């Protein structure tokens, strides 16, 4: 029921007006759309390259997270680029409450408690309706911080995945999620790097240190 309410709200009050009324030219969203368009039409399958159309030319996606434009480029193989851009944001919004729930469940909360935590965390995205804080709804739609919006669910999926994997010493999934978080947005990736440090401080020892060092190394190589 909690997920049904959240997904219904996202579909009717967020995604429907976004798909029907937003031309993608508001503030920072215009720049992200331009990056996605150039990647899809000139660079793909490479995620980086030289863009001659702005600032007398610049290194496209080499100093800003390339994941959002690259995901848009993949979808643009089957649909117009603007529709692909909006679909990536739609998927991001639908994954965000799921990542909150996964995060809570990873720390041992029951299904009902995790659903309540998910509702509270999702509600926080609306807590500052006039503030341009990266990841909240106003910043995502009003200013166009879509790359940071993408990094939020990746961050919480990563946090929960590392919690689930640290005892079993599995490296693949948490390392991939950390790499994707870093590639989505630099500041969220910077915050994510502190998570394995916190896990090590909470359970110091050689085994933990070797696992977390291997995890960070693999994430770095994937990035």
C-alpha positions as CSV (number, residue, x, y, z in Angstrom):
1,X,0.0,0.0,0.0
2,X,2.8,2.4,0.8
3,X,4.5,1.8,-2.5
4,X,1.2,2.0,-4.3
5,X,0.6,5.5,-2.8
6,X,4.1,6.7,-3.6
7,X,4.2,5.4,-7.2
8,X,0.7,6.8,-7.8
9,X,1.8,10.2,-6.6
10,X,5.0,10.1,-8.7
11,X,3.0,9.1,-11.8
12,X,0.2,11.6,-11.6
13,X,1.7,14.7,-9.9
14,X,5.4,14.5,-11.0
15,X,5.8,12.4,-14.2
16,X,2.6,13.3,-16.1
17,X,3.3,17.1,-16.0
18,X,7.0,16.5,-16.7
19,X,6.3,14.5,-19.8
20,X,3.6,16.7,-21.1
21,X,4.8,20.3,-20.2
22,X,8.5,20.4,-19.6
23,X,10.6,21.3,-22.6
24,X,13.9,20.5,-20.8
25,X,15.2,24.1,-21.2
26,X,14.9,25.3,-17.6
27,X,18.2,26.2,-15.9
28,X,20.7,23.3,-15.4
29,X,18.4,20.8,-17.1
30,X,19.1,22.5,-20.5
31,X,22.8,21.8,-20.0
32,X,22.2,18.1,-19.1
33,X,19.9,17.7,-22.0
34,X,22.5,19.2,-24.3
35,X,25.1,16.8,-22.9
36,X,22.8,13.9,-23.5
37,X,22.0,15.0,-27.0
38,X,25.6,15.4,-27.9
39,X,26.6,12.1,-26.4
40,X,23.8,10.3,-28.2
41,X,24.4,11.9,-31.6
42,X,28.2,12.3,-31.7
43,X,30.0,10.3,-29.0
44,X,28.1,7.1,-28.4
45,X,29.2,4.4,-27.6
46,X,32.0,6.4,-26.0
47,X,30.9,8.2,-22.9
48,X,33.5,11.0,-23.3
49,X,34.9,13.1,-26.1
50,X,35.4,16.6,-27.4
51,X,32.5,18.9,-27.8
52,X,33.1,21.9,-30.2
53,X,29.7,23.5,-29.7
54,X,30.2,25.3,-26.3
55,X,32.9,27.5,-24.8
56,X,35.1,27.2,-28.0
57,X,35.1,23.5,-27.3
58,X,35.4,21.5,-24.1
59,X,36.0,18.0,-22.8
60,X,32.5,16.5,-22.7
61,X,31.7,14.4,-19.6
62,X,35.3,14.3,-18.4
63,X,34.7,16.7,-15.4
64,X,31.1,15.9,-14.6
65,X,29.4,12.6,-14.1
66,X,28.7,11.0,-17.5
67,X,26.1,8.4,-16.3
68,X,22.9,10.3,-16.9
69,X,23.8,11.4,-20.5
70,X,25.1,7.9,-21.2
71,X,21.9,6.1,-20.0
72,X,19.9,8.6,-22.1
73,X,22.1,7.8,-25.1
74,X,21.4,4.0,-24.7
75,X,17.6,4.6,-24.6
76,X,17.9,7.1,-27.5
77,X,18.8,4.2,-29.8
78,X,15.1,3.3,-29.7
79,X,13.3,6.6,-29.1
80,X,13.8,10.4,-29.5
81,X,16.5,11.8,-27.2
82,X,14.2,14.1,-25.3
83,X,11.8,11.2,-24.5
84,X,14.8,9.1,-23.5
85,X,16.0,11.9,-21.2
86,X,12.6,12.0,-19.5
87,X,12.5,8.2,-19.2
88,X,15.8,8.1,-17.3
89,X,14.4,10.6,-14.8
90,X,11.2,8.6,-14.5
91,X,13.1,5.5,-13.8
92,X,15.2,7.4,-11.2
93,X,12.1,8.6,-9.4
94,X,10.5,5.2,-9.3
95,X,13.8,3.6,-8.0
96,X,14.2,6.2,-5.3
97,X,11.6,4.9,-2.8
98,X,12.6,1.4,-3.6
99,X,16.2,2.3,-2.6
100,X,15.0,3.7,0.7
101,X,13.1,0.5,1.4
102,X,16.1,-1.7,0.4
103,X,18.3,0.4,2.7
104,X,16.0,0.0,5.7
105,X,15.6,-3.7,5.1
106,X,19.4,-4.1,4.9
107,X,19.7,-2.9,8.4
108,X,17.2,-5.4,9.8
109,X,14.0,-3.4,10.0
110,X,10.8,-5.3,9.4
111,X,8.8,-4.9,6.2
112,X,6.2,-2.5,7.8
113,X,8.9,-0.5,9.6
114,X,10.9,-0.3,6.4
115,X,7.8,0.9,4.5
116,X,7.3,3.6,7.1
117,X,11.0,4.6,6.8
118,X,10.6,4.8,3.1
119,X,7.6,7.1,3.4
120,X,9.5,9.4,5.8
121,X,12.6,9.5,3.6
122,X,10.5,10.1,0.5
123,X,8.7,12.9,2.3
124,X,12.0,14.6,3.0
125,X,12.4,15.2,-0.7
126,X,9.5,17.7,-0.4
127,X,10.6,19.2,3.0
128,X,12.1,22.3,1.4
129,X,9.8,23.2,-1.4
130,X,11.7,26.4,-2.3
131,X,15.2,25.2,-1.7
132,X,17.5,24.1,-4.5
133,X,19.1,21.3,-2.5
134,X,20.4,18.6,-4.8
135,X,18.2,15.5,-4.7
136,X,15.0,17.2,-3.5
137,X,12.0,17.6,-5.8
138,X,12.3,21.3,-6.4
139,X,16.0,21.0,-7.4
140,X,15.2,18.1,-9.6
141,X,12.4,19.6,-11.6
142,X,12.7,23.3,-11.0
143,X,16.4,23.6,-11.5
144,X,17.3,20.4,-13.3
145,X,19.7,18.7,-11.0
146,X,18.8,15.4,-12.6
147,X,22.3,13.9,-12.3
148,X,22.2,14.2,-8.5
149,X,18.7,12.8,-8.5
150,X,20.0,9.7,-10.2
151,X,22.8,9.4,-7.7
152,X,20.4,9.3,-4.7
153,X,18.9,5.8,-5.3
154,X,22.3,4.5,-6.3
155,X,23.7,5.8,-3.1
156,X,21.1,4.0,-0.9
157,X,21.2,0.8,-2.9
158,X,25.0,0.9,-2.5
159,X,24.8,1.5,1.3
160,X,22.4,-1.4,1.8
161,X,24.3,-3.7,-0.5
162,X,27.6,-3.1,1.3
163,X,25.8,-3.8,4.6
164,X,24.5,-7.1,3.2
165,X,27.8,-8.1,1.6
166,X,30.4,-7.2,4.2
167,X,29.9,-10.4,6.2
168,X,29.9,-12.7,3.1
169,X,32.9,-10.8,1.6
170,X,31.2,-10.5,-1.8
171,X,32.7,-7.6,-3.8
172,X,30.9,-7.4,-7.2
173,X,27.6,-5.8,-6.4
174,X,28.6,-3.1,-3.9
175,X,31.7,-2.2,-6.0
176,X,29.5,-1.8,-9.1
177,X,27.0,0.3,-7.2
178,X,29.8,2.5,-5.7
179,X,31.2,3.0,-9.2
180,X,27.8,4.0,-10.6
181,X,27.2,6.4,-7.8
182,X,30.5,8.1,-8.5
183,X,29.8,8.2,-12.2
184,X,26.3,9.7,-11.6
185,X,27.4,12.7,-9.4
186,X,30.7,13.7,-7.9
187,X,29.5,15.0,-4.5
188,X,27.2,12.0,-3.9
189,X,30.1,9.7,-4.9
190,X,32.4,11.6,-2.5
191,X,29.9,11.0,0.3
192,X,29.6,7.3,-0.6
193,X,33.3,6.7,-0.2
194,X,32.9,7.5,3.5
195,X,30.6,4.6,4.0
196,X,33.2,1.8,3.8
197,X,35.4,4.0,6.1
198,X,32.5,4.0,8.6
199,X,32.1,0.3,8.3
200,X,35.8,-0.3,9.0
201,X,35.6,2.0,12.1
202,X,32.6,0.1,13.4
203,X,34.3,-3.3,12.9
204,X,38.1,-2.9,12.7
205,X,40.3,-5.8,11.9
206,X,42.5,-7.3,9.2
207,X,39.7,-9.2,7.5
208,X,37.5,-6.2,7.3
209,X,40.3,-4.0,6.2
210,X,41.3,-6.3,3.3
211,X,37.7,-6.7,2.2
212,X,37.0,-2.9,2.2
213,X,40.4,-2.2,0.5
214,X,39.6,-4.7,-2.2
215,X,36.1,-3.2,-2.6
216,X,37.4,0.3,-3.0
217,X,40.1,-0.8,-5.5
218,X,37.5,-2.7,-7.6
219,X,35.1,0.3,-7.5
220,X,38.0,2.6,-8.6
221,X,38.9,0.3,-11.5
222,X,35.3,0.1,-12.6
223,X,35.0,3.9,-12.4
